[in-house]
Amino acid sequence: MTARTQKKIEEGTKLRIRVRAYENRVLDNSVRQIVDTALRYDAQIVGPIPLPTEIKKYTVNRSPFIYKNAREQFEMRTHKRMIDILNPNQKTIEALTNMNLPTGVDIDVKML
């Protein structure tokens, strides 16, 4: 083991969870469920930190031929949150992997 990896182990590991969804209420309920599960197993939590909302705009012609300047705009908003779990133990990781979250919620977990 090198000195760098030994230092990393002494500092402890960190789970970074990024959660994204199209509806903010569903997202907040999912984040609350994740935080409650982590707190049940005595984990230290930083967050949830709201990240900037990603907005995708689409412009569509109303009429294909005559009224070329008549257009409609649609947008999709992706709401995001980030949660850091410091020094997670095995039971915390196991409980987080076995959670059932609603459809439409995307989760990205990284071990730092």
PyRosetta script that sets phi, psi and omega in degrees:
from pyrosetta import init, pose_from_sequence

init()
pose = pose_from_sequence("MTARTQKKIEEGTKLRIRVRAYENRVLDNSVRQIVDTALRYDAQIVGPIPLPTEIKKYTVNRSPFIYKNAREQFEMRTHKRMIDILNPNQKTIEALTNMNLPTGVDIDVKML")
pose.set_psi(1, 133.9)
pose.set_omega(1, 179.1)
pose.set_phi(2, -83.6)
pose.set_psi(2, 168.9)
pose.set_omega(2, -179.2)
pose.set_phi(3, -66.6)
pose.set_psi(3, -31.5)
pose.set_omega(3, -179.1)
pose.set_phi(4, -68.7)
pose.set_psi(4, -43.9)
pose.set_omega(4, 179.0)
pose.set_phi(5, -69.6)
pose.set_psi(5, -33.7)
pose.set_omega(5, 177.0)
pose.set_phi(6, -63.7)
pose.set_psi(6, -40.7)
pose.set_omega(6, 178.4)
pose.set_phi(7, -65.0)
pose.set_psi(7, -38.1)
pose.set_omega(7, 179.4)
pose.set_phi(8, -64.4)
pose.set_psi(8, -39.5)
pose.set_omega(8, 178.6)
pose.set_phi(9, -67.9)
pose.set_psi(9, -39.9)
pose.set_omega(9, 179.3)
pose.set_phi(10, -65.4)
pose.set_psi(10, -38.4)
pose.set_omega(10, 177.8)
pose.set_phi(11, -65.6)
pose.set_psi(11, -33.4)
pose.set_omega(11, -177.5)
pose.set_phi(12, 100.3)
pose.set_psi(12, 162.7)
pose.set_omega(12, -179.9)
pose.set_phi(13, -97.0)
pose.set_psi(13, 168.1)
pose.set_omega(13, -179.1)
pose.set_phi(14, -141.5)
pose.set_psi(14, 133.3)
pose.set_omega(14, 174.0)
pose.set_phi(15, -96.6)
pose.set_psi(15, 125.1)
pose.set_omega(15, 175.5)
pose.set_phi(16, -110.0)
pose.set_psi(16, 116.7)
pose.set_omega(16, -177.6)
pose.set_phi(17, -110.8)
pose.set_psi(17, 122.0)
pose.set_omega(17, 174.6)
pose.set_phi(18, -110.0)
pose.set_psi(18, 124.4)
pose.set_omega(18, -177.0)
pose.set_phi(19, -116.8)
pose.set_psi(19, 134.5)
pose.set_omega(19, 178.6)
pose.set_phi(20, -138.1)
pose.set_psi(20, 145.9)
pose.set_omega(20, 179.3)
pose.set_phi(21, -158.5)
pose.set_psi(21, 163.1)
pose.set_omega(21, 179.0)
pose.set_phi(22, -81.5)
pose.set_psi(22, -27.7)
pose.set_omega(22, -179.4)
pose.set_phi(23, -109.3)
pose.set_psi(23, 129.8)
pose.set_omega(23, -174.9)
pose.set_phi(24, -73.9)
pose.set_psi(24, -29.1)
pose.set_omega(24, 178.7)
pose.set_phi(25, -67.4)
pose.set_psi(25, -43.1)
pose.set_omega(25, 177.7)
pose.set_phi(26, -64.2)
pose.set_psi(26, -39.1)
pose.set_omega(26, 179.1)
pose.set_phi(27, -64.2)
pose.set_psi(27, -46.1)
pose.set_omega(27, -179.5)
pose.set_phi(28, -64.8)
pose.set_psi(28, -37.8)
pose.set_omega(28, 176.4)
pose.set_phi(29, -64.9)
pose.set_psi(29, -39.5)
pose.set_omega(29, 179.1)
pose.set_phi(30, -66.8)
pose.set_psi(30, -41.5)
pose.set_omega(30, 179.2)
pose.set_phi(31, -64.8)
pose.set_psi(31, -41.2)
pose.set_omega(31, 178.0)
pose.set_phi(32, -61.7)
pose.set_psi(32, -38.7)
pose.set_omega(32, 178.8)
pose.set_phi(33, -66.2)
pose.set_psi(33, -40.5)
pose.set_omega(33, 178.6)
pose.set_phi(34, -65.1)
pose.set_psi(34, -44.3)
pose.set_omega(34, -179.2)
pose.set_phi(35, -64.8)
pose.set_psi(35, -42.8)
pose.set_omega(35, 178.8)
pose.set_phi(36, -62.6)
pose.set_psi(36, -40.1)
pose.set_omega(36, 178.8)
pose.set_phi(37, -65.1)
pose.set_psi(37, -42.4)
pose.set_omega(37, 179.9)
pose.set_phi(38, -68.3)
pose.set_psi(38, -38.7)
pose.set_omega(38, 179.1)
pose.set_phi(39, -68.6)
pose.set_psi(39, -29.3)
pose.set_omega(39, 178.7)
pose.set_phi(40, -62.9)
pose.set_psi(40, -29.0)
pose.set_omega(40, -179.6)
pose.set_phi(41, -104.7)
pose.set_psi(41, 25.8)
pose.set_omega(41, 173.1)
pose.set_phi(42, 57.4)
pose.set_psi(42, 47.6)
pose.set_omega(42, 176.4)
pose.set_phi(43, -100.5)
pose.set_psi(43, 149.0)
pose.set_omega(43, 175.4)
pose.set_phi(44, -85.9)
pose.set_psi(44, 132.6)
pose.set_omega(44, -174.4)
pose.set_phi(45, -122.1)
pose.set_psi(45, 137.2)
pose.set_omega(45, 170.9)
pose.set_phi(46, -115.9)
pose.set_psi(46, 115.9)
pose.set_omega(46, 177.9)
pose.set_phi(47, 123.0)
pose.set_psi(47, -166.5)
pose.set_omega(47, 6.3)
pose.set_phi(48, -73.4)
pose.set_psi(48, 135.5)
pose.set_omega(48, -179.7)
pose.set_phi(49, -100.9)
pose.set_psi(49, 119.7)
pose.set_omega(49, 177.6)
pose.set_phi(50, -74.1)
pose.set_psi(50, 129.3)
pose.set_omega(50, 177.2)
pose.set_phi(51, -98.8)
pose.set_psi(51, 163.0)
pose.set_omega(51, -178.4)
pose.set_phi(52, -60.7)
pose.set_psi(52, 141.2)
pose.set_omega(52, 179.0)
pose.set_phi(53, -75.5)
pose.set_psi(53, 129.1)
pose.set_omega(53, 179.5)
pose.set_phi(54, -88.1)
pose.set_psi(54, 123.8)
pose.set_omega(54, -177.5)
pose.set_phi(55, -115.7)
pose.set_psi(55, 122.0)
pose.set_omega(55, 175.0)
pose.set_phi(56, -109.1)
pose.set_psi(56, 122.9)
pose.set_omega(56, -179.3)
pose.set_phi(57, -109.0)
pose.set_psi(57, 138.4)
pose.set_omega(57, 178.5)
pose.set_phi(58, -123.8)
pose.set_psi(58, 132.1)
pose.set_omega(58, 177.9)
pose.set_phi(59, -111.1)
pose.set_psi(59, 131.3)
pose.set_omega(59, -175.4)
pose.set_phi(60, -129.0)
pose.set_psi(60, 137.6)
pose.set_omega(60, 174.3)
pose.set_phi(61, -71.2)
pose.set_psi(61, 134.6)
pose.set_omega(61, 177.1)
pose.set_phi(62, -73.5)
pose.set_psi(62, -40.8)
pose.set_omega(62, -178.3)
pose.set_phi(63, -124.0)
pose.set_psi(63, 136.3)
pose.set_omega(63, -175.5)
pose.set_phi(64, -78.3)
pose.set_psi(64, -17.8)
pose.set_omega(64, -170.4)
pose.set_phi(65, -125.2)
pose.set_psi(65, -65.2)
pose.set_omega(65, -169.1)
pose.set_phi(66, -79.4)
pose.set_psi(66, -55.9)
pose.set_omega(66, -174.8)
pose.set_phi(67, -91.9)
pose.set_psi(67, 74.1)
pose.set_omega(67, -174.5)
pose.set_phi(68, -67.2)
pose.set_psi(68, -28.9)
pose.set_omega(68, -176.4)
pose.set_phi(69, -85.2)
pose.set_psi(69, -7.7)
pose.set_omega(69, 178.4)
pose.set_phi(70, -83.0)
pose.set_psi(70, 114.2)
pose.set_omega(70, -176.5)
pose.set_phi(71, -133.0)
pose.set_psi(71, 155.8)
pose.set_omega(71, 175.1)
pose.set_phi(72, -118.6)
pose.set_psi(72, 147.2)
pose.set_omega(72, 176.3)
pose.set_phi(73, -119.1)
pose.set_psi(73, 135.8)
pose.set_omega(73, 176.5)
pose.set_phi(74, -123.7)
pose.set_psi(74, 152.1)
pose.set_omega(74, 178.4)
pose.set_phi(75, -138.9)
pose.set_psi(75, 150.0)
pose.set_omega(75, 174.4)
pose.set_phi(76, -119.8)
pose.set_psi(76, 127.2)
pose.set_omega(76, 179.6)
pose.set_phi(77, -107.5)
pose.set_psi(77, 130.6)
pose.set_omega(77, 176.5)
pose.set_phi(78, -113.0)
pose.set_psi(78, 112.3)
pose.set_omega(78, 179.9)
pose.set_phi(79, -89.3)
pose.set_psi(79, 141.4)
pose.set_omega(79, -175.2)
pose.set_phi(80, -134.2)
pose.set_psi(80, 146.9)
pose.set_omega(80, 174.2)
pose.set_phi(81, -136.7)
pose.set_psi(81, 154.0)
pose.set_omega(81, 177.9)
pose.set_phi(82, -130.5)
pose.set_psi(82, 135.9)
pose.set_omega(82, 179.5)
pose.set_phi(83, -127.9)
pose.set_psi(83, 132.1)
pose.set_omega(83, 173.6)
pose.set_phi(84, -109.4)
pose.set_psi(84, 130.5)
pose.set_omega(84, 175.8)
pose.set_phi(85, -113.9)
pose.set_psi(85, 116.4)
pose.set_omega(85, -175.8)
pose.set_phi(86, -90.5)
pose.set_psi(86, 135.3)
pose.set_omega(86, 178.4)
pose.set_phi(87, 48.8)
pose.set_psi(87, 60.4)
pose.set_omega(87, -180.0)
pose.set_phi(88, -73.6)
pose.set_psi(88, 140.8)
pose.set_omega(88, 175.0)
pose.set_phi(89, -92.9)
pose.set_psi(89, 177.6)
pose.set_omega(89, -174.3)
pose.set_phi(90, -65.3)
pose.set_psi(90, -36.8)
pose.set_omega(90, -179.6)
pose.set_phi(91, -66.5)
pose.set_psi(91, -36.0)
pose.set_omega(91, 178.3)
pose.set_phi(92, -65.3)
pose.set_psi(92, -45.5)
pose.set_omega(92, 179.8)
pose.set_phi(93, -64.0)
pose.set_psi(93, -41.1)
pose.set_omega(93, 179.4)
pose.set_phi(94, -63.8)
pose.set_psi(94, -42.9)
pose.set_omega(94, 180.0)
pose.set_phi(95, -67.1)
pose.set_psi(95, -36.0)
pose.set_omega(95, 179.7)
pose.set_phi(96, -70.7)
pose.set_psi(96, -33.3)
pose.set_omega(96, 179.3)
pose.set_phi(97, -74.8)
pose.set_psi(97, -25.0)
pose.set_omega(97, -178.6)
pose.set_phi(98, -91.8)
pose.set_psi(98, 6.7)
pose.set_omega(98, -178.4)
pose.set_phi(99, -74.8)
pose.set_psi(99, 145.3)
pose.set_omega(99, 174.2)
pose.set_phi(100, -104.9)
pose.set_psi(100, 113.7)
pose.set_omega(100, 179.4)
pose.set_phi(101, -109.1)
pose.set_psi(101, 156.0)
pose.set_omega(101, -178.0)
pose.set_phi(102, -65.0)
pose.set_psi(102, 160.4)
pose.set_omega(102, 178.3)
pose.set_phi(103, -70.4)
pose.set_psi(103, 151.7)
pose.set_omega(103, -178.9)
pose.set_phi(104, 92.1)
pose.set_psi(104, -0.4)
pose.set_omega(104, 178.9)
pose.set_phi(105, -107.7)
pose.set_psi(105, 121.9)
pose.set_omega(105, -179.0)
pose.set_phi(106, -103.8)
pose.set_psi(106, 130.8)
pose.set_omega(106, -176.9)
pose.set_phi(107, -120.0)
pose.set_psi(107, 134.3)
pose.set_omega(107, 176.4)
pose.set_phi(108, -125.6)
pose.set_psi(108, 116.4)
pose.set_omega(108, -176.1)
pose.set_phi(109, -112.8)
pose.set_psi(109, 130.0)
pose.set_omega(109, 177.2)
pose.set_phi(110, -127.6)
pose.set_psi(110, 144.4)
pose.set_omega(110, 176.5)
pose.set_phi(111, -103.0)
pose.set_psi(111, 117.7)
pose.set_omega(111, -179.4)
pose.set_phi(112, -107.9)
pose.dump_pdb("model.pdb")
